[in-house]
Amino acid sequence: MKLVYAIVNDDDTYAVSKGLQKQGIRATKLASTGGFLSRGNTTFMICCTDEQVDAVVEVCKSHSRKRRQVVSASTIAEGTVNLGQPVEVTIGGATIFVTDIERFEQV
């Protein structure tokens, strides 16, 4: 068994959730916030068999997209950029962690 943590942008949450449902994969969704830009994310926790991991990753890849966004430089840590100019950053996509799980129960 594996536990997959998939962190996706809030804009992609619905699409990822529907993609997982179509594959018959159950997931728990947690609201989360990114540390760099303090933007909203959703963290999916998915317990699955070893064979399902590739399907989970593929769903996350195909339903999460990267996008460019202009943010005020004051959003970025002070001292790293000129605070007077907006900065273009890449957001979105998915960050995925796969861990072994020793025991899983639904009660």
Secondary structure, 3 states (H helix, E strand, C coil): CEEEEEEEEHHHHHHHHHHHHHCCCCCEEEEEECCCCCCEEEEEEEEECHHHHHHHHHHHHHHCCEEEEEECHHHCCCCCCCCCCCEEEEEECEEEEEEECCCCCCC
